[in-house]
């Protein structure tokens, strides 16, 4: 929203929150080999000998806030505008993937119904092609400003400044 306490002075604020939650489940059935149509002999390359259930969960949240303030004034042939602001963004992602193999029958679709043999189980935070690790978080913070000046709408001057902080860099090296 925008708040204008006096003419020429404006404050603008923005807040945004997004949440994405994903749950996926995929079961690969055990299948006997398909018989050759001519000889009737089984084609072993078509068999699926081990059934498998893969379940994954991912939650991603994103929070963004931004605040700007501006002041502008004109007098005779002079015009000036000053803008300052800050921005903050926080991203958080969490994921989990579990695989279990060798279910007694193909109709079981609960991860606990598979084999308890450790060689048939896999649990990780990594979901291939989705997220590289179980938990990720990063934040960005910015301060910025701009000054505009014009004389007779013929001569213009503009100055900008910005400073950013990112949590992805080591402490002591986050500002730039």
N, C-alpha and C positions, 0 to 999 in steps of 0.2 A: 503494500500500500504506500501511498504518498501522504506526507504531512507537511503543510505549509503554514508555519506559525506567523510569518510576516511576508509581505510582498518581496519576491526575489530569493527567499530562503526555502529550500525544499529538502525534505528527508525522505528517502525511499528505502523500504525494507522488503526482503524476500526470504521466505523459509520454505524448504522443500524436503520431504522425507519419502523415500521409495523403499519398499520391501518386496523381495522376490523369493519365493519358497518353491522348491522343486523336489518332487519325489518320483523316482523311476524304478521300475521293476521289469526284469526280462528273464524269462525261463527258456532254456534250450532243452527240448525233449530228447530222451533216449529213443533211438529208432533202429529197428532191424534193417539190414541191407535190402535194397530193392532188387528183385530178381531180374536177371537178364531175360528179355522178352523172347529170345530165340531158344536159348539153352535151358532157361529156368534156374541156372546157377546164380547164387547171390553175388551181387556186385559190392564187394567189401568197402570200396571207396565211398559208397553212399550211406554207410552206417554211421550213426552217432552212438558211441559206446558209453559215454559218460554224460549224464544230464547235469544241468548247472543252473542255479538261480543267482542273478546279480541284482542287488538292490543298491540304490544310491540316493542320497539326500543332499541338498544344497540350499543354503540360505544366504542371501546377499542383501545388505542394507546400505543405503546411501543417504547421508544427511548433508544439506547445503543451506548456508545462511549468508546473506549479503546485506550490507547496509551502506548507503551512500548519502552524502550531504552535499548540496551545491548552493552557491550564492552567486547571483548575477546583478550587475548594476550598470546603468548607462546614464551618461551625463554629457550633453552637447554632442561632440563628435567622438566621445570615448565610450567604449564598451568593455567590460571585464566579467569573467566568469571563473569561479574557483570550485573545483569538485574534489572531494576526498571520499575515501571509502575503504571498506574491508570486506573480505570474503573468507569463508571457512567451509571446508568440505571434508567429510569423514566417510570412508568406505570400509565396510567390514564384510568378510566372506568366510563362511564355514561350510565344510563338506565332509561327507563320510561315504565310503563304498564298502560293501561286504559281498563276498562271493562264497557260495557253498556248493559242493559237488556231491554226486552219488546219492541222490534221493532214491528211496525204495521204489516208489512209483512216480510217474510223471504228473499225477494229479495233485501232488503236495506242492503248495506254493508259499510256504512259510519258511523263512531262512533257518529256523530252529529244527526243521524236519529233515535236514540233510545229514550227511555223514559227520560224525564228531571227530574223525581222524584229522589231525592237524594238517596233513598234506593235502586235504581236500577243502581247506578253508583259507580265506584271504580277507583281511580287513585293512583298509588304508584310508587316508584322507584325500588321496588323489583320485580324481575322476578324469579318465583320459579325454582329451580334447575339450575339457571344461575348465578344470582348475588344477594348478600344479601342486597344491599342498592342502592340508586339512584346514588351516586357519590363516587368513591374510587380513591385515589391516593397514591402512595408510591414511594420512591426513595432510591437507594442504591449507595454509593460511597465507593471505595476501593483504598488503596495505598498498593503496595506490592514490595518486593525486594528479590533477591536471589544472593548468592555469591558461586561460585564453584572454588575449587582449587585442582589440582592433581600434584603429583611429580612422575615422571618416570612411569606414568600410573599404579602405584602400590599403592600409598597412596592417599586417596581422603578425601576431607572435603567439606561440604555443609552447608550453613546457610540460613534460610528463615525468613522473617518477613512479617507481614500483619496487616493492620488496616482497619476496616470497619465501615462505618456510615450508619445507617438505619433510615429513617423517621418514622418508625412504633413505635419507642421508644420515650419516653418523652424527651423534650429538656434538655440538660445537661446529658443525659444517652444514647446518640445515638452512641457514639464511642465505639468500643470494639475490 
